């Protein structure tokens, strides 16, 4: 025991205790004694463990870390840190021979050079690690900027300078460095758009395959560079919800025949492993290349899918039905368009007419151009011309034009007022057919209502009751005129033609599918001749379910039938197959408008397909996944 206390630590403690006793109060004695005891014991224990590092240990592949007075050996090869007690040549040599046998015969210079390389690498890594996170965030930012549908250079030329100035003003110069790391060059944004477009495309393909049923609408048009653009939009089911997205945007290099259109769609579907047999509906316009039953797209698709439901766009049919005008009314329409073009086609006339309208405090300051391909153009042009007829009369007092006397002809103005009213009604019908939720049943109801209105208008005109046409009635009342016999004849003839045209382009729907529009109606149950015995029993069971009856009132047709798919599968499948096909090509027409917005005369060399798919997608691309596939690096 005496030998163990040979260090003399206890004697020192006694001396310290005596000093404390002389200078301290009795209350502080215990605390000071305990503290000095712990310090003395730690110094004793530490004194027994200390081992120094020498430069000779480099030949064993070791340097040191920590304080020089109490170092710990660190392996230069693997970076492992040992305890101070291992600072012995035998233990260091054993570590080298057991874990790094290939290096046991290396010289000291080798290990010194390796140590210097490791030191430089650790310094570089300390800067790279925090930068990687910022660069990954910068990549995500560049993906989100690329979604705007604008020019690919807008991020670099407009967005980035604005963000940089804002960050500098609000947060200081330090945060501007992070903004500078966002890659925003023209080629980078193009790649981002391509990546997101491909991600959306693959997602749409997967959802179509999982849906097992889909419908398409097809149309083609020309862009600013006279290339023929083929657009295909698909409708399918995704998680019991109806979803619509761009399926194909393809440039037709030469002709746009039915064969060319079919080959482009067929090649794409085969490439993506989509079965034609799952396509239940095809909607196109009435062009021969689309609707031809032999060489058109319709005929070629029906050879592969005989039971596919082809439909002629209801908006195109409505537009065709409204074009049939009697000779005198057609002449009034043409003359009205010429009057408008005389003012609108010359910039000087347009400025003078605008100043005239402003001086007379008119509700409008300009006329509208008539464009045949625009569905609502005809009604708007005629209504605006009749509304500004007094201004136009004054304008032509100083500008000679051969048709200017028409504005003082009461019969001509009566015809113009009637055309303004009737085309306003046709425009209202056209807008009603452009709704996204429209079905074949709602189209049938609206056409049926329009035909009955035409009959009612004809009877009113025969009975000298022009009140049904507001503009015509107000004109006759203001000028204290009576509708001429010739005018009445022209209006009645036009209404009869209009009725026949609507019946020609819109045939009566088959009653056997009316049970889909209302499965709780007993009359529709009797008309459901296409249903089997089992399906009729299921329909009876469905019609007696009060809960489903309440849900049917709150939901759209197709959503209702999709929701009960598990309970009434056979009925639901038939209803979905009937309701899923498109009734109009409205989505394709809108997509072409977006295509023109993206690929304009200033971007005429752009491949707009990826931009269009991204711009019209109904869901977001997986940006996080795309960012993980990219290596973070600063902008340069």
Secondary structure, 3 states (H helix, E strand, C coil): CCCCCCCCHHHHHHHHHHHHHHHCCHHHHHHHHHHHHHHHHHHHHHHHHCCCCCHHHHHHCEEEECCCCCCEEEECCCCCECCHHHCCHHHHHHHHHHHCHHHCCCCHHHHHHHHHHHHHHHHHHHHHHHHHHHHHHHHHHHHHHHHHCCCCCHHHHHHHHHHHHHHHHHHCHHHHHHHHCCCCCHHHHHHHHHHHHHHHHHHHHHHHHHHCCEEEEEEEEECCCCCEEEEEEEEEEECCEEEEEEEEEEEECCCCCHHHHHHHHHHHHHHCCCCHHHEEEEEECCCHHHHCCCCCHHHHHHHHCCCCEEEECHHHHHHHHCCCCCHHHHHHHHHHHHHHHHHHCCHHHHHHHHHHHHHCCCCCCCCCCCCCCCCCHHHHHHHHHHHCHHHHHHHCCCCCCCCHHHHHCHHHHHHHHHHHHHHHHHHHHHHHCCCCCCCHHHHHHHHHHHHHHHHHHHHHHHCCCHHHCHHHHHHHHHCCCCCCHHHHHHHHHHHHHHHHHHHHHCCCCCHHHHHHHCCCCHHHHHHCCCCCHHHHHHHHHHHCCHHHHHHHHHCCHHHHHHHCCCCCHHHHHHHHHHHCCCCCCHHHHHHHHHHHHHCCHHHCCCCCHHHHHHHHCCCCCCHHHHHHCCCCCCCC
